Amino acid sequence: MKNRTLLIITIILIGAFSRIIPHPPNFTAIGAISILGGVYFGKNYLAFLVPILSMLISDFLLGFNLALSVYLSFLIMIPLGIGIKNKLSNLSVIKTSIYASILFFLVTNLSVWFFSTIYPNNIYGLLICYYAGIPFFFNTLLGNIFFSFSLFGIYELISKRKFIYINS
C-alpha cells in the first residue's frame, strides 16, 4: 500500500513536471497518465484524480487559463484505458495513444474555434482551426506514445517488484 501511494504521487509529479519543464508544445505526460489511470485504476476515483491533480499542480505554477476542454479531453481518455485493461499489449497501448491524441485534437480545436474570435464562425473557420492545429497534433501523439510506454513500464516494474531490505 505504501509503495502504491508513493507510485501514485510519483506519477502525479511526473505529469506536472512534464508540463512545467521546457518541452515542445503538447508533448506532455498527461494523456498517458489518463490512459494509465484507466488501465490500472479502472472506475476508481484515482483514475480521474491522478491526471487532474497533475494538471492542477502545473496550472497553479504556470497560471490558470481555465481551458476546460483540455481537462475534459484528458478525462475522456480514461475510458479508453479502461477499454484495454483486459487486453493490455504494446499494440493496444499504441492504438489507444493514437485514439487519445485524435480525441484531444478534435475536442480542443473545436473549443478554440467555438470560443475564440481567431477563426470565423463557419465551417471554413473550423477547417482552418483544425489545419492550424496539425503541428500540435503530432507533438500530442509523440508525447502520448513516449510517455505511455515510459509510464506503463515504470508502473509494471515498480508495482510487481517486491523490495527486500537486508539489515547489515
BAFI-3210 file (N, C-alpha, C; in Angstrom, 3 decimals, decimal comma, padded with zeros to 6 digits):
// residues 168
n [1|2|3|4|5|6|7|8|9|10|11|12|13|14|15|16|17|18|19|20|21|22|23|24|25|26|27|28|29|30|31|32|33|34|35|36|37|38|39|40|41|42|43|44|45|46|47|48|49|50|51|52|53|54|55|56|57|58|59|60|61|62|63|64|65|66|67|68|69|70|71|72|73|74|75|76|77|78|79|80|81|82|83|84|85|86|87|88|89|90|91|92|93|94|95|96|97|98|99|100|101|102|103|104|105|106|107|108|109|110|111|112|113|114|115|116|117|118|119|120|121|122|123|124|125|126|127|128|129|130|131|132|133|134|135|136|137|138|139|140|141|142|143|144|145|146|147|148|149|150|151|152|153|154|155|156|157|158|159|160|161|162|163|164|165|166|167|168]
n.u [000,827|001,928|003,981|002,383|001,033|003,206|004,019|001,790|001,864|004,320|003,700|001,796|003,447|005,319|003,639|002,928|005,481|006,192|004,769|005,750|008,570|010,768|009,535|008,480|005,515|002,533|003,715|003,519|003,013|000,403|-001,799|-000,984|-000,964|-003,679|-004,621|-003,175|-004,285|-006,905|-006,391|-005,080|-006,396|-009,023|-012,490|-012,243|-011,921|-009,323|-008,444|-009,445|-008,609|-005,754|-004,701|-006,003|-005,020|-002,326|-002,596|-003,731|-001,722|000,415|-000,866|-001,281|001,314|001,993|000,045|-003,356|-005,379|-007,812|-008,746|-011,117|-011,785|-009,430|-008,984|-011,327|-010,846|-008,701|-009,961|-011,813|-010,172|-009,702|-011,710|-010,846|-008,503|-009,600|-010,897|-008,863|-007,902|-008,142|-006,881|-004,204|-001,414|001,577|000,735|-001,964|-001,588|-000,281|-002,306|-004,347|-003,089|-002,956|-005,723|-006,449|-004,950|-006,088|-008,676|-008,143|-007,138|-009,407|-011,393|-010,167|-009,421|-011,905|-013,053|-011,361|-012,016|-014,760|-014,955|-013,199|-012,190|-010,556|-010,938|-013,289|-016,799|-017,820|-018,010|-015,705|-013,968|-013,737|-012,415|-009,995|-009,055|-008,670|-006,711|-004,626|-003,987|-002,647|000,286|000,537|-000,871|000,814|002,868|001,379|000,638|003,182|004,080|002,103|002,535|005,293|005,328|003,385|004,521|006,779|005,661|003,908|005,785|007,395|005,440|004,684|007,142|007,738|005,385|005,139|007,394|009,001|010,340|013,193|014,552|017,674|019,152|022,148]
n.v [-001,198|001,238|001,506|001,733|004,153|005,923|005,498|006,494|009,206|009,847|009,503|011,547|013,780|013,470|013,975|016,676|017,947|017,392|019,234|021,608|021,845|022,940|022,098|020,640|022,047|020,600|018,135|016,229|014,359|013,963|012,914|010,243|009,528|009,646|007,517|005,409|005,568|004,713|002,049|000,890|001,873|001,799|002,182|003,473|006,290|007,285|007,083|009,341|011,344|011,396|012,375|014,873|016,122|016,336|018,193|020,392|021,035|021,768|023,802|025,626|026,508|027,430|029,247|029,670|028,965|028,101|026,226|024,389|022,493|021,130|019,821|018,265|016,700|015,114|013,696|012,241|010,441|008,453|006,330|005,090|003,858|002,102|000,448|-001,113|-002,563|-005,362|-006,491|-005,759|-004,715|-004,021|-003,142|-002,447|-000,303|001,532|001,926|002,991|005,313|006,688|006,999|008,537|010,842|011,797|012,303|014,310|016,300|016,825|017,691|019,856|021,666|022,184|023,539|025,793|027,004|027,477|029,116|031,242|034,286|034,125|032,588|032,461|031,987|029,663|026,809|026,945|028,413|026,572|024,466|025,736|026,175|023,526|022,785|024,516|023,395|021,038|020,709|020,660|018,392|016,271|016,480|015,944|013,293|011,994|012,543|011,219|008,531|008,137|008,767|006,985|004,420|004,746|005,298|003,116|001,081|001,789|001,673|-001,049|-002,255|-001,269|-001,809|-004,572|-005,509|-006,827|-005,421|-006,107|-005,700|-005,681|-006,088|-004,799]
n.w [000,000|000,816|-001,083|-003,371|-002,952|-002,979|-005,606|-007,026|-006,272|-007,420|-010,160|-010,477|-010,022|-012,111|-014,286|-013,750|-013,779|-016,413|-017,791|-016,846|-017,154|-019,813|-023,005|-026,154|-027,627|-026,364|-025,848|-023,464|-020,378|-019,563|-021,068|-021,364|-018,684|-018,129|-019,716|-018,532|-015,981|-016,531|-017,207|-014,908|-012,629|-013,235|-012,803|-010,468|-008,289|-008,399|-011,019|-012,227|-010,529|-010,503|-013,133|-013,090|-010,759|-011,517|-013,590|-012,178|-010,297|-012,000|-013,449|-011,397|-010,982|-013,518|-014,125|-014,206|-016,972|-017,438|-019,405|-020,066|-021,944|-022,357|-019,904|-019,940|-022,227|-021,356|-019,318|-020,787|-022,000|-020,159|-020,140|-022,498|-021,685|-019,796|-021,554|-022,666|-020,621|-020,040|-022,167|-022,469|-024,245|-026,164|-028,684|-028,187|-026,471|-028,151|-030,122|-028,497|-027,604|-030,009|-030,612|-028,376|-028,832|-031,203|-030,297|-028,359|-030,062|-031,712|-029,833|-028,383|-030,414|-031,568|-029,455|-029,319|-031,774|-031,369|-029,053|-029,381|-031,060|-033,159|-035,454|-038,189|-037,527|-038,984|-041,216|-042,733|-041,088|-038,992|-040,286|-040,934|-038,366|-037,449|-039,285|-038,561|-036,158|-036,649|-036,446|-033,650|-033,053|-033,834|-031,945|-029,642|-030,168|-030,312|-027,713|-026,173|-026,936|-026,269|-023,449|-022,566|-022,982|-021,353|-018,775|-018,362|-018,357|-016,128|-014,111|-014,185|-013,573|-010,983|-009,475|-009,525|-008,387|-005,586|-002,839|-000,991|002,090|003,562|006,595|007,765]
ca.u [000,000|002,826|004,621|001,392|000,834|004,405|003,969|000,757|002,413|005,361|003,032|001,226|004,550|005,843|002,706|003,064|006,786|006,242|004,175|006,476|009,900|010,692|009,167|007,721|004,089|001,673|004,490|003,469|002,646|-000,954|-002,616|-000,533|-001,415|-005,117|-004,746|-002,672|-005,298|-007,990|-005,946|-004,713|-007,303|-010,376|-013,547|-011,888|-011,741|-007,928|-008,287|-009,772|-007,878|-004,322|-004,404|-006,500|-004,039|-001,156|-002,953|-003,926|-000,410|001,172|-001,581|-001,011|002,643|002,049|-001,036|-004,568|-006,020|-009,149|-009,092|-011,908|-011,768|-008,212|-009,297|-012,339|-010,189|-007,931|-010,902|-012,427|-009,181|-009,707|-012,425|-010,026|-007,633|-010,438|-011,204|-007,759|-007,432|-008,059|-006,108|-003,065|-000,255|002,234|-000,120|-003,148|-001,135|-000,057|-003,614|-005,049|-002,398|-003,388|-007,121|-006,469|-004,402|-007,119|-009,742|-007,655|-007,065|-010,760|-012,102|-009,541|-009,503|-013,306|-013,233|-010,677|-012,830|-016,064|-014,890|-012,296|-012,546|-009,464|-011,431|-014,699|-017,752|-018,454|-017,275|-014,386|-013,180|-013,451|-011,385|-008,736|-008,631|-008,108|-005,467|-003,598|-003,646|-001,957|001,617|000,364|-001,342|001,949|003,525|000,497|000,762|004,504|004,101|001,277|003,202|006,517|005,041|002,644|005,475|007,620|004,911|003,452|006,967|007,743|004,387|004,813|008,391|007,674|004,253|005,317|008,652|008,982|011,602|013,686|015,527|018,613|019,813|023,568]
ca.v [000,000|002,388|001,618|002,194|005,582|006,596|005,397|007,422|010,560|009,995|009,687|012,901|014,741|013,347|014,709|018,114|018,397|017,313|020,467|022,775|021,946|023,263|020,956|021,023|022,202|019,410|016,921|016,059|013,022|013,930|011,958|008,897|009,300|009,354|006,150|004,542|005,569|003,839|000,647|000,379|002,289|001,498|003,140|004,038|007,739|007,614|007,220|010,726|012,244|011,487|013,370|016,199|016,704|016,731|019,435|021,477|021,420|022,508|025,049|026,536|027,085|028,087|030,218|029,010|029,561|027,508|025,558|023,239|021,457|020,342|018,932|017,319|015,761|014,141|012,819|011,343|009,405|007,404|005,137|004,391|002,980|001,032|-000,454|-002,045|-003,136|-006,826|-006,927|-004,847|-005,126|-002,871|-002,672|-001,770|000,985|002,413|002,278|003,868|006,605|007,341|007,418|009,613|012,037|012,282|012,843|015,575|017,225|017,212|018,422|021,137|022,596|022,603|024,534|027,024|027,598|027,894|030,131|032,357|035,128|033,992|031,963|032,746|031,004|028,883|025,571|027,332|028,753|025,332|023,742|026,466|025,915|022,172|022,798|025,191|022,547|019,800|020,531|020,322|017,007|015,348|016,511|015,219|011,870|011,526|012,595|010,136|007,238|008,097|008,703|005,748|003,320|005,019|005,170|001,734|000,307|002,120|001,162|-002,515|-002,594|-000,953|-002,432|-006,028|-005,825|-006,922|-004,909|-006,835|-004,904|-006,521|-005,360|-005,145]
ca.w [000,000|000,890|-002,392|-004,345|-002,706|-003,483|-007,064|-007,498|-006,098|-008,447|-011,458|-010,464|-010,170|-013,481|-015,142|-013,512|-014,267|-017,880|-018,301|-016,340|-017,753|-021,243|-023,845|-027,355|-027,313|-026,268|-025,579|-022,011|-019,902|-019,008|-021,820|-020,990|-017,310|-018,209|-020,235|-017,474|-014,925|-016,955|-017,176|-013,592|-011,566|-013,705|-012,478|-009,179|-008,335|-008,703|-012,471|-012,555|-009,643|-010,820|-014,176|-012,703|-009,830|-012,320|-014,287|-011,218|-009,752|-013,020|-013,738|-010,288|-011,196|-014,827|-014,227|-014,702|-018,143|-017,409|-020,659|-019,634|-022,985|-022,155|-018,786|-020,418|-023,149|-020,582|-018,610|-021,771|-022,333|-019,136|-020,631|-023,494|-020,901|-019,245|-022,661|-022,981|-019,355|-020,078|-023,340|-022,492|-025,038|-026,792|-029,775|-027,647|-025,927|-029,304|-030,687|-027,565|-027,649|-031,253|-030,424|-027,389|-029,482|-032,137|-029,459|-027,814|-031,191|-032,136|-028,777|-028,043|-031,542|-031,666|-028,407|-029,751|-032,834|-030,858|-028,004|-029,667|-032,208|-034,123|-036,685|-038,483|-037,001|-040,052|-041,482|-043,226|-039,903|-038,268|-041,036|-040,744|-036,989|-037,407|-040,068|-037,756|-035,021|-037,060|-035,832|-032,242|-033,013|-033,898|-030,634|-028,721|-030,492|-029,877|-026,251|-025,631|-027,152|-025,464|-022,020|-022,268|-022,825|-020,182|-017,529|-018,205|-017,984|-014,745|-013,235|-014,129|-012,889|-009,556|-008,783|-009,464|-007,717|-004,125|-002,325|000,169|002,818|004,305|007,686|007,820]
c.u [000,870|003,526|003,649|001,142|002,014|004,425|002,953|001,246|003,482|004,747|002,429|002,328|005,197|004,949|002,857|004,385|006,879|005,610|004,991|007,836|009,771|010,476|008,500|006,240|003,344|002,435|004,595|002,992|001,178|-001,859|-002,262|-000,978|-002,908|-005,358|-004,316|-003,679|-006,474|-007,626|-005,786|-005,663|-008,762|-011,367|-013,347|-011,655|-010,309|-007,694|-008,526|-008,920|-006,426|-004,044|-004,874|-005,537|-002,767|-001,409|-003,059|-002,603|000,365|000,470|-001,371|000,324|002,748|001,060|-002,244|-005,095|-007,424|-009,591|-009,825|-011,912|-010,526|-008,444|-010,287|-011,718|-009,407|-008,845|-011,565|-011,459|-009,217|-010,496|-011,679|-009,069|-008,401|-010,716|-010,101|-007,244|-007,219|-007,287|-004,900|-001,897|000,395|001,354|-001,343|-002,776|-000,894|-001,391|-004,355|-004,401|-002,792|-004,818|-007,212|-005,962|-005,410|-008,248|-009,351|-007,637|-008,457|-011,453|-011,480|-009,591|-010,932|-013,592|-012,569|-011,520|-014,111|-015,972|-013,958|-012,811|-011,480|-009,972|-012,892|-015,604|-018,541|-017,574|-015,853|-013,460|-012,803|-012,341|-010,017|-008,173|-008,010|-006,785|-004,328|-003,145|-002,846|-000,554|001,533|-000,095|-000,167|002,724|002,701|000,650|002,095|004,614|003,300|001,956|004,444|006,205|004,217|003,608|006,356|006,861|004,382|004,621|007,360|006,720|004,501|006,044|008,268|006,551|004,410|006,534|008,462|010,349|011,979|014,764|016,388|019,276|021,274|024,185]
c.v [001,260|002,604|002,161|003,692|006,386|006,596|006,377|008,861|010,832|010,240|011,085|013,933|014,667|014,125|016,211|018,641|018,347|018,538|021,700|022,943|022,296|022,001|021,456|021,154|020,863|018,105|016,767|014,651|012,894|012,951|010,527|008,552|008,985|007,931|005,149|004,449|004,675|002,374|000,151|000,772|002,066|002,589|003,764|005,545|008,139|007,803|008,661|011,707|012,456|012,483|014,778|016,867|017,132|018,064|020,606|021,962|022,250|023,810|026,077|027,247|027,862|029,240|029,547|029,725|028,997|026,971|024,265|022,129|020,573|019,344|017,855|016,272|014,697|013,191|011,823|010,226|008,229|006,175|004,388|003,427|001,819|-000,013|-001,447|-002,777|-004,644|-007,362|-006,011|-005,464|-003,867|-002,281|-001,932|-000,415|001,978|002,864|003,260|005,244|007,387|007,854|008,596|010,922|012,645|012,940|014,210|016,650|017,737|018,082|019,791|022,132|023,056|023,696|025,866|027,738|028,205|029,092|031,301|033,157|035,050|033,519|032,330|031,624|030,348|027,658|025,860|027,665|027,522|024,540|024,413|026,190|024,521|022,102|023,420|024,326|021,304|019,666|020,143|018,872|016,035|015,325|015,763|013,719|011,306|011,510|011,466|008,779|007,116|007,920|007,471|004,596|003,522|004,747|003,760|000,852|000,532|001,520|-000,350|-002,922|-002,397|-001,706|-003,941|-006,437|-005,848|-006,463|-005,653|-005,980|-005,837|-005,652|-005,768|-004,676]
c.w [000,000|-000,451|-003,430|-004,184|-003,240|-005,011|-007,647|-007,386|-007,150|-009,818|-011,553|-010,704|-011,550|-014,442|-014,992|-014,071|-015,786|-018,528|-017,935|-017,007|-019,237|-022,082|-025,119|-026,993|-027,387|-026,040|-024,065|-021,665|-019,514|-019,750|-021,458|-019,574|-017,286|-018,696|-019,165|-016,328|-015,267|-016,855|-015,741|-012,466|-011,949|-013,372|-011,099|-009,344|-008,692|-010,195|-012,897|-011,755|-010,070|-011,956|-013,809|-011,724|-010,553|-013,012|-013,307|-010,629|-010,773|-013,394|-012,634|-010,496|-012,505|-014,946|-014,862|-015,936|-018,331|-018,764|-020,307|-020,672|-022,862|-021,021|-019,228|-021,339|-022,394|-019,811|-019,555|-022,169|-021,356|-019,585|-021,739|-022,800|-020,298|-020,321|-022,992|-021,744|-019,434|-021,272|-023,549|-023,258|-025,593|-027,882|-029,240|-027,046|-027,063|-029,892|-029,788|-027,516|-028,897|-031,108|-029,465|-027,996|-030,450|-031,362|-028,897|-028,898|-031,563|-031,093|-028,528|-029,196|-031,797|-030,646|-028,774|-030,799|-032,262|-029,914|-028,303|-030,861|-033,297|-035,479|-036,910|-037,955|-038,122|-040,316|-041,979|-042,052|-039,096|-038,961|-040,902|-039,347|-036,869|-038,174|-039,254|-036,576|-035,363|-036,453|-034,351|-032,088|-032,994|-032,583|-029,587|-028,918|-030,000|-028,353|-025,632|-025,783|-026,262|-023,980|-021,653|-022,054|-021,596|-018,886|-017,302|-017,774|-016,538|-013,781|-013,076|-013,326|-011,383|-008,853|-008,638|-008,640|-006,200|-003,624|-001,046|000,827|003,664|005,364|007,725|009,107]
res [m|k|n|r|t|l|l|i|i|t|i|i|l|i|g|a|f|s|r|i|i|p|h|p|p|n|f|t|a|i|g|a|i|s|i|l|g|g|v|y|f|g|k|n|y|l|a|f|l|v|p|i|l|s|m|l|i|s|d|f|l|l|g|f|n|l|a|l|s|v|y|l|s|f|l|i|m|i|p|l|g|i|g|i|k|n|k|l|s|n|l|s|v|i|k|t|s|i|y|a|s|i|l|f|f|l|v|t|n|l|s|v|w|f|f|s|t|i|y|p|n|n|i|y|g|l|l|i|c|y|y|a|g|i|p|f|f|f|n|t|l|l|g|n|i|f|f|s|f|s|l|f|g|i|y|e|l|i|s|k|r|k|f|i|y|i|n|s]
***
